[in-house]
Amino acid sequence: MSAHARLGIAPDNWSEVRKIAESEGCERREIVPNRTDAGRNKPINIDLPTAVKGTIPKHRQNLLKWNGWGYKDSQFRLNDKQMLEFTGTRYNIGNQILPYFTAWVKDVFDLDLSKPVASQPLPQVFPDPVVTPELIDCLQKENVEYSTDGVDRLVRAHGHTLREIFLLREGTFPRIPDVVVWPKSHADVEKIVKICAKYRLACIPFGGGTSVSGAASCPEFETRTIVSLDTTQMNRILWIDRENLLICCEAGIIGQDLERELRSHKLTVGHEPDSYEFS
């Protein structure tokens, strides 16, 4: 599993972009994707696969909120003076009191901040996983990492639609994955898919968990074993084509990690959706 993306030049100073574009060396030309060199069926300017240090750990709940968006140490909080503030130091508004935002929240949402409503705590009991000894033996034989831990399964049972976040904070999911698997390569994915086909299992791919389409949710009445195929351990950059400004990377790399690595090559993806940090 891999993905291709068009790249751009990332100079130290973005004001230099116009100068570069106007220089003789960057005149407009037709870009031919996946051009080959000397008849070889490979893109030019290939780098060897590069391992990328991932920001998000395999057990994502150790760093991210289990019932909301973003990092556990970064959130809006009501202080003793009934003023909203933002915790943590990851963002510019961290550890700052926000009086104008407080007034806006009161006015727009008509909230009484003196009566906060706490969300439910992390569940301590989860549905028993529907897995057979044969499946576990098969995963172990193929050296595929897996988990049947309740929290590992819960955080991969949803994306980030309003309904899903509400269920996390106030309700419950009627169905969650039975087992989470972490492939480390394309070959591992093939093994997992073959196992699912052999034992007639449902398989739901899971990446950054930022979906707002319901793609990660488990069908409520699914009786088969549900496997959550977490791609996050597949995050290598396979090659960079500097002439055509193309990159091929594995499916599990997230936006902030990819951009950080590309900046070291003076390149950028140039695509920054709202979910950029985690998708």
C-alpha atoms as one frame of an Amber mdcrd trajectory, in Angstrom:
protein
   0.000   0.000   0.000   1.521   3.279  -1.101   0.528   6.709  -2.341   1.907
   9.182  -4.855   1.866  12.954  -4.424   2.932  16.006  -6.387   5.584  18.044
  -4.605   6.668  21.664  -4.600   9.840  23.534  -3.760  10.078  24.692  -0.152
  12.663  27.491   0.136  13.752  28.778   3.504  11.970  32.033   2.759   8.630
  31.706   0.966   9.057  35.186  -0.505  11.720  33.652  -2.697   9.146  31.550
  -4.561   8.399  34.337  -7.032  12.098  34.941  -7.690  12.639  31.243  -8.341
   9.644  31.085 -10.670  10.933  34.056 -12.641  14.455  32.738 -12.955  15.627
  31.239 -16.242  16.201  27.879 -14.617  12.518  27.479 -13.700  10.799  28.307
 -16.947   7.486  26.514 -17.569   7.744  23.024 -19.032   5.565  19.985 -19.469
   5.883  17.572 -16.535   5.735  13.894 -17.413   4.880  11.767 -14.333   6.812
   8.549 -13.723   9.320   9.150 -16.469  11.929   6.398 -16.714  15.646   6.674
 -17.191  17.592   4.601 -19.758  14.604   2.349 -20.385  14.451   1.125 -16.791
  10.938   0.670 -15.477  11.637   2.851 -12.432  11.211   6.567 -11.744  14.348
   8.678 -12.004  16.138  10.142  -8.967  15.165   7.261  -6.741  16.090   7.353
  -3.085  16.265   4.149  -1.134  13.257   3.607   1.186  13.613   5.978   4.126
  12.300   5.105   7.569  10.331   7.959   9.130  10.013   8.528  12.861   6.274
   8.715  13.446   4.810  11.362  15.741   1.758   9.302  16.689   2.580   6.125
  18.667   1.131   2.729  17.841  -1.042   2.942  20.950  -2.401   6.334  19.925
  -4.425   6.801  23.118  -1.145   7.384  24.971  -0.758  10.726  23.168  -4.161
  11.611  21.715  -7.555  12.115  23.308  -9.625   8.949  23.326 -12.878  10.919
  23.101 -12.082  13.987  21.037  -9.795  15.702  18.578  -6.084  16.215  19.101
  -3.497  15.833  21.826  -4.403  15.003  25.417  -2.413  17.975  26.730  -4.099
  20.502  24.411  -7.673  21.490  25.173  -9.984  24.317  26.131 -10.542  24.510
  29.874 -12.620  26.685  32.195 -10.431  28.196  34.919 -11.373  29.282  38.447
 -12.336  32.747  37.188 -14.873  31.289  34.737 -12.643  32.187  31.804 -11.736
  29.833  28.983  -8.077  29.047  28.438  -6.144  26.646  26.235  -3.735  24.196
  27.817  -0.333  23.004  26.687   2.514  24.568  24.745   2.082  22.960  21.312
   0.180  25.914  19.859   0.494  29.685  20.018  -2.631  30.044  22.159  -1.291
  27.561  24.717  -1.418  28.575  28.369  -3.292  31.760  27.559  -6.550  33.098
  28.978  -9.069  33.843  26.198 -11.535  36.526  27.390 -12.873  37.425  23.935
 -13.385  33.791  23.027 -15.163  33.274  26.359 -17.551  36.127  25.576 -18.136
  34.766  22.066 -18.968  31.286  23.368 -21.452  32.691  25.874 -23.101  34.895
  23.258 -23.281  32.466  20.335 -24.083  29.249  22.209 -25.987  30.831  25.106
 -24.025  28.726  27.593 -23.936  29.037  31.342 -20.264  28.314  32.006 -20.922
  28.046  35.735 -22.662  24.704  35.073 -20.151  22.578  33.160 -21.195  19.113
  32.000 -18.448  16.500  32.177 -18.252  13.734  29.589 -18.245  10.113  30.643
 -14.919   8.524  31.671 -12.994   6.035  29.579 -14.883   2.714  29.667 -13.383
  -0.038  31.768 -15.444  -2.851  30.227 -15.545  -3.638  26.503 -17.335  -6.230
  24.376 -15.447  -9.515  24.239 -13.517  -9.821  20.975 -14.923 -12.304  18.493
 -11.701 -14.115  17.600 -10.832 -17.760  17.230  -7.629 -19.482  18.390  -6.978
 -20.349  14.744  -6.953 -16.657  13.782  -4.525 -15.754  16.576  -2.262 -18.673
  15.642  -2.313 -17.544  12.012  -1.373 -13.946  12.877   1.455 -15.151  15.100
   2.693 -17.529  12.416   2.793 -14.698   9.869   4.554 -12.429  12.414   1.795
  -9.808  12.228   1.470  -7.570  15.286  -2.031  -7.517  16.738  -4.048  -6.455
  19.782  -7.408  -7.397  21.279  -7.125  -4.739  24.007 -10.394  -2.897  24.531
  -9.022   0.652  24.241  -6.973  -0.214  21.129 -10.183  -1.476  19.550 -12.374
   1.421  20.701 -10.160   4.204  19.327 -10.309   2.526  15.906 -14.073   2.072
  15.903 -14.788   5.582  14.677 -13.692   8.674  12.830 -14.450  12.259  13.843
 -17.995  12.985  12.767 -20.129  14.942  15.240 -22.212  11.846  15.927 -19.158
   9.693  16.638 -17.666  12.206  19.069 -21.033  12.524  20.813 -21.214   8.745
  21.227 -17.717   8.710  22.722 -18.581  11.389  25.244 -22.188  10.530  26.053
 -23.076   7.094  24.681 -21.574   3.885  23.402 -20.744   2.138  20.135 -22.857
  -0.968  19.540 -19.986  -2.610  17.639 -16.209  -2.151  17.717 -13.399  -4.064
  15.973 -12.495  -7.441  17.435  -8.792  -7.273  16.685  -6.356  -4.569  15.548
  -3.458  -5.542  13.268  -0.403  -3.459  12.395   1.189  -4.417   9.060   4.695
  -3.096   8.493   4.872  -3.592   4.730   2.863  -4.218   1.579   3.627  -7.932
   1.980   2.089  -7.871   5.463  -1.080  -6.317   4.049  -1.310  -9.116   1.496
  -0.943 -11.692   4.268  -3.698 -10.054   6.324  -6.097  -9.831   3.375  -5.507
 -13.498   2.567  -6.186 -14.417   6.200  -9.415 -12.410   6.120 -10.484 -14.141
   2.916  -9.587 -17.567   4.290 -11.574 -17.147   7.516 -14.296 -14.891   6.016
 -13.472 -11.916   8.215 -14.523  -8.278   7.753 -11.542  -5.959   7.290 -11.711
  -2.177   7.805  -8.589  -0.131   6.940  -7.651   2.547   9.479  -5.188   5.386
   8.912  -5.142   8.626  10.877  -8.642   8.176  12.261  -9.754  11.593  10.987
 -12.536  10.335   8.712 -15.776  12.316   8.626 -17.511   9.913   6.241 -18.223
   7.048   8.655 -15.732   4.841   6.828 -14.124   3.526  10.027 -17.379   2.605
  11.798 -18.321  -1.015  12.306 -21.733  -2.215  11.054 -23.893  -2.729  14.138
 -25.207  -6.139  13.139 -21.989  -7.553  11.667 -21.563 -11.069  13.080 -18.219
 -11.803  11.448 -14.935 -11.012  13.160 -14.003  -7.403  12.357 -10.310  -6.737
  11.741  -9.062  -3.149  11.966  -6.063  -2.893   9.634  -4.026  -0.009  11.066
  -1.566   1.311   8.464   0.401   3.646  10.755   3.463   1.393  10.964   3.798
   1.619   7.167   5.181   5.142   6.949   8.351   4.937   4.866   9.187   7.271
   1.998   9.917   4.856  -0.863  11.347   7.291  -3.401  11.485  10.937  -4.416
  11.553  12.013  -8.062  13.098  15.481  -7.854  12.855  16.244 -11.557   9.121
  15.608 -11.834   8.460  16.617  -8.204   6.780  13.339  -7.317   6.987  11.193
  -4.216   5.927   7.653  -3.392   5.358   6.852   0.271   3.606   4.141   2.228
  -0.047   4.568   3.116   0.401   5.103   6.859   2.528   8.247   6.882   0.763
  11.280   8.382   0.891  14.830   7.075   3.140  16.430   9.667   5.726  13.632
   9.457   5.781  13.698   5.665   6.131  17.484   5.537   8.913  17.451   8.145
  10.934  14.946   6.128  10.362  16.752   2.829  11.465  20.094   4.267  14.871
  18.524   4.911  15.054  18.066   1.109  13.816  21.642   0.445  10.505  20.206
  -0.797   6.881  20.396   0.314   3.611  18.638  -0.406   1.871  22.004  -0.193
  -1.419  20.427   0.889  -2.539  21.322   4.405  -6.078  20.156   5.242  -7.520
  20.807   8.699  -6.566  17.249   9.658  -2.956  17.765   8.515  -1.387  16.870
  11.883  -3.063  13.485  12.151  -4.311  12.369   8.726
